[in-house]
Amino acid sequence: MKKRYDLSNSFFTKANKVIPLASQTFSKSIIQYPKGLSPLFIERGKGSKVWDIDGNEYIDLVSGLLPIILGYQDPDVDKAISEQLTKGITFSLPTKLEAELAEKLISLIPCAEMVRFGKNGTDATSAAIRLSRAYTNKERIVALGYHGWQDWFIGSTSRPKGVPKAVRELTEKVKYNDISSLEVAFNNGNNDIAAVIMEPMTFDWPEDGYLKKVKSLCEQKGALLIFDEIITGFRFNLGGAQKLLGVTPHLAAFGKGLGNGMPISAVVGRADIMMEMNEIFYSGTFGGEALSIAASLAVISKMEREPVIDHLWDFGSLLKNNLNKTIYKYNLQDVIEIKGADPWSMITFSDYDAIPSAAIRTQYIIDMLQNGVLTLGTHNISYAHTDEDLIKIVHANDEALKNIKNLLSDGTLYKKLEADVILPVFEVRTN
């Protein structure tokens, strides 16, 4: 197994000297993969597959951490990028493409009356927070979910190093599907809560009426409701989870699947709130970068004319159902569970006797990699995933769970684990 990753491991030593963790992203780095037993650098991708620098081929269930919604090297997106490349990338004035994409988003997203672009999810969520503070003239924020790396949010997590204490104290996290915890936050907020920002759904479906109660409470208290749809937008529905679930926020942030891998995000919302963009400072040289905007137009066009979202739901459902059968086949239902919606689900692990859940998850990732599937324990489905991929993933899951069952039965999993246990960067979607 270790020889399989010789080039990755040797190149890591070189890259780590000039790049902290040898990666730009925690979740793509060595701390989130089995050390010595996993690929660390990708050479190329095509469709649903990627190849590491050692030449190993994988079916990719990470999908670039969810931006790859159509598949790698999608021909329609690549054509749009190539055509725009002959005209230019970043200019000294806006292009017509910006208005074209804004108009398209307004036609699709219920809350969108105006639009501004960014390059990543943190741009869009942080712009929404600044807008909400400017519009309400309040400072405090309530957060439910994960919203990026900026001070206003990361200060509320277990990884706040470098964030001033005064900033940390302005954001409070509450539990999803628990309206009473939000009521407590408002009651303790001294009428100074500017916004509630939340992922409208992640690995738990909202309980009946929950999102409507959140919106009603925000409006009663003079706060804005912001939906972070960086993931759910263009994955669950072209209009986002807000269209799927029938609740319209005041502002929303979109990204990831919007560009099929190209760096682009958008903050959208009610016109009177968005007009505060004229007063706050949200301004970036690359906000109107034309390749990404051309790619986004191509992505949306393809999703409108082809059954992309239907495929995400159908493939994800088949994958979940087959994995559930395998879980029951090996009597592991007390150890392994699948949560979330079909286009984006997560495998969760529980402790087994003295063996911690993180060790079981680490063994699972090792086994899946050995069987040709790149995964972090989530099903990040793309339009490029095929029936053949499904057969291979089902086989890989069977091999992985059979091995885990044997190791748990004889109590040797922790002892025989060949890599350090993978621990989360922080608990992303818990209070």
Phi, psi and omega in degrees: 000318184291325178296331179302336184241029183305311183293319178302313183292320180289322179290329177301317180303320179290310185293326182293343178284338184241346179228121177305127184065002180061026182207156177271351189223128179309313187286353175254008189257176184297338182284350180249007177229155182296115186298125180085348184234029182208158172290147179240346181218134179264138177269316183198165176222150177209122181064239181263004189242154172228157178235130179277176185288350172272356180091004179286139181258140180223145162282126188265112174257009174265323176055046177066023188070034168097350176293331185281092185261334178259334184122159179291142179055042176301127187297325181290320179289316179299322178297316180297319179295315182298318180295319179290328181300330179287346181257333181135168187246299180233132188241181181270353176219165178297162173252164176296334182302325182299315179291323179298316180290320178300315179298322179295316179296321179297325180288340186256323191261123186306319185274353189276114170246335174215162189218142165227147185256157173218193182249338178214173184300321180299324175304311187289316180293320181290326175296320179296322178295316180295320176300315183295322178292320179293319184289321184266344186060034176236169188240328189282150182232140171249131185236140174227105180119200179248134188224018174111186192259357183294157184307317188301330179260311185299332176298342180266000182259183178277009178233060188267007185305132180092354180261126180302144182302321181299326179286318180304322187286351183271349180239130178240139177258139176231171185275141176288147180064019179233087185295332181294324179293327176289321177299319178297317180299317178295318181295330180269358188271003178053037179055034181239023178270118181280323186201152165252119177250132185209148165284119187299332170201147177228257179263003174233134175285145176293139176292157182308123176082354186298310184294324177295322178294321178298313181297316180299318180295318177301314183291326176297324186263003178074029178249160176264150174256123179246125173264123172274100181251028179305321179265310188291330180296131179069006176246317179270330183192148180297332176268007180086177178297332179298324177287318180296319187263349175077027176233125185257117178281178177276325177222159176209153178244131179236155179186216178041261185300345180303330184240006183049040178111339175284145185282104179204144174215169181213140168253129184230160178170189182297139189300317184295330177283315182298333179295343174296346174302335178290342186249321179283173176253105172224098191207123181222142181304322188257013180299330180253020180308125197282331180297316181292322180291319176298320178298318181297318177299321179292321178299309183296318180301317180292321180290335177281327185261346180237157185280055184297306185293323175302319180294319180300317179290316184292313181295317179298322179294315179298318181295315179297315182297317179292322178293321177300320177298320180291322176301314180288327177304320181259011176055047183250017185294342176274352184248323186235134180217150176252132179234153173109175179278160188302321181289345183202096181237166185227139174268124178253150183236142177245155177301148176231111186052239182266006183265118183289152181301323182296327178291320179295318178298319179298316178297321178300314181296319177302312183294320180294319176298318180298331180260018169084025178235122176272118183209152170249015182093014175237159174253093179263089191283143172236164180296340183277348179294132189247171175300322178296320176300317182301315180301317182291321180293318178300317178296316180298318178298321179297315179296317182294315183288327176297317179293317179298317179301315180296317182291325177287322183296321180263004174072021186252004186302310183295321182293322185268357180299126188265007179218162175298147178294132179279125179248148180293150175302314167198169179285102190291311190242040171232163182289000000 
